[in-house]
Amino acid sequence: MDDVDRKILAELQQDGRLTVTELAGRVRLSVSPCHRRLRELERSGAISGYRAVVDPAAVGLTFEALVFVSMRQEDRDTVAEFERAIGEIEHVLDAQRLFGEPDYLLRVATADLAAFQRLYDERLATLPGVQRLTSTLVMKHVVRDRPLPA
């Protein structure tokens, strides 16, 4: 990956709807070489997809919490089952396995506190291998969806 590829990635992180012609102009390439580089970035996995960034409040998800998960059991089967189950809960926006304690960090969005409590009690607390859940509420986002550094 060279500087031109990094410029392409930076531009697309700012505006994923650029046409190849617009992108080529911004990175100072002609259209054909820009298109080849773009397809290679996609093929290599450097670009893994394109998506719309949706305002959670616009779709009624105004409550966000971070949930720290400590596992009672961490054998391979339990971890795999836990991670599979987390992947099926649509309100879990991000899930990260951590070194140390706690074992996982989940970012959860729901409509309100009552919806979060139902999710917590009915789904999160019943996940395989969970010993303890600790939650903290998000007051506001200071940095959100920042592009990766070049």
C-alpha positions in Angstrom: 0.0 0.0 0.0 1.4 3.3 -1.0 0.5 7.0 -0.4 -2.0 7.1 -3.3 -3.8 4.1 -1.8 -3.9 5.8 1.5 -5.3 8.9 -0.1 -8.0 6.8 -1.7 -8.9 5.3 1.6 -8.9 8.7 3.4 -11.3 10.2 0.8 -13.7 7.2 0.8 -13.8 7.3 4.6 -14.9 10.9 4.4 -17.4 10.2 1.6 -18.1 6.7 0.6 -20.5 7.9 -2.2 -17.9 9.5 -4.3 -17.9 8.4 -8.0 -14.7 7.0 -9.4 -14.3 10.2 -11.4 -14.7 12.4 -8.3 -12.3 10.2 -6.4 -9.7 10.2 -9.2 -9.8 14.0 -9.2 -9.3 14.2 -5.4 -6.3 11.9 -5.5 -4.9 13.3 -8.7 -5.1 10.2 -10.9 -6.9 9.5 -14.1 -10.0 7.5 -13.9 -8.7 4.1 -15.1 -5.7 3.8 -12.7 -7.9 5.1 -9.8 -10.5 2.4 -10.7 -7.9 -0.3 -10.8 -6.5 0.7 -7.4 -10.0 0.9 -5.9 -10.9 -2.6 -7.1 -7.6 -3.9 -5.7 -8.2 -2.3 -2.3 -11.6 -4.0 -2.3 -10.2 -7.3 -3.5 -7.5 -7.3 -0.8 -9.9 -6.5 2.0 -8.5 -3.1 2.8 -12.0 -1.9 1.9 -14.4 -4.4 3.4 -17.7 -2.7 2.4 -19.7 0.5 2.1 -22.5 1.6 4.3 -24.7 4.5 5.4 -24.1 6.1 8.8 -27.5 6.3 10.5 -28.4 8.6 13.3 -29.6 6.3 16.2 -32.0 8.9 17.4 -33.7 9.1 14.0 -34.6 5.4 14.3 -35.7 5.6 17.9 -32.5 4.3 19.6 -31.8 7.1 22.0 -30.4 5.0 24.9 -26.9 3.6 24.8 -25.0 1.6 27.4 -21.6 0.0 27.7 -21.8 -3.5 29.2 -18.7 -5.2 30.7 -19.0 -9.0 30.7 -17.0 -11.2 33.0 -17.1 -14.9 32.1 -17.5 -17.7 34.6 -16.2 -20.2 32.1 -13.7 -19.5 29.3 -13.3 -22.9 27.6 -13.4 -22.9 23.8 -17.0 -24.2 23.5 -18.4 -21.7 26.0 -16.6 -18.7 24.4 -17.7 -19.8 20.9 -21.3 -20.2 22.0 -21.2 -16.8 23.9 -19.8 -15.0 20.8 -22.3 -16.7 18.5 -25.2 -15.6 20.8 -23.9 -12.1 21.0 -23.9 -11.9 17.2 -27.6 -12.7 17.2 -28.6 -9.8 19.4 -29.3 -6.9 17.1 -29.1 -4.3 19.8 -25.5 -5.2 20.5 -23.7 -2.7 18.1 -20.1 -3.6 19.0 -18.6 -6.5 20.9 -15.0 -6.8 21.8 -13.1 -9.5 23.6 -10.5 -8.0 26.0 -7.3 -9.1 27.7 -7.7 -9.1 31.4 -10.8 -8.3 33.4 -13.5 -7.9 32.2 -13.6 -10.4 29.4 -15.8 -8.5 26.9 -17.1 -5.0 26.2 -20.4 -4.6 24.5 -21.9 -1.4 23.1 -25.7 -1.6 23.2 -28.4 0.7 21.9 -32.1 0.6 22.8 -35.1 2.9 22.7 -35.0 3.7 26.4 -34.0 2.5 29.9 -37.0 0.1 30.1 -36.0 -1.5 26.8 -32.4 -1.8 28.0 -33.5 -3.5 31.3 -35.6 -6.1 29.3 -32.6 -6.7 27.0 -30.3 -7.0 30.0 -32.6 -9.3 32.0 -33.9 -11.5 29.2 -31.0 -11.8 26.8 -27.6 -10.6 28.2 -27.9 -12.1 31.7 -28.8 -15.5 30.2 -25.8 -15.7 27.8 -23.7 -18.8 28.1 -20.8 -18.7 30.6 -21.6 -15.2 32.0 -20.6 -14.6 35.6 -21.2 -10.9 35.9 -22.5 -8.0 33.9 -21.6 -4.4 34.7 -23.2 -1.5 32.8 -22.5 2.2 32.4 -24.6 4.6 30.5 -23.3 6.8 27.7 -23.8 10.4 28.5 -22.6 11.7 25.1 -20.3 10.8 22.2 -17.2 13.0 22.1 -15.6 11.2 19.1 -17.7 9.0 16.9 -17.1 7.1 13.7 -13.7 8.7 13.2 -11.9 7.6 10.0 -8.8 5.5 10.5 -5.6 7.6 10.4 -3.7 7.6 7.1 
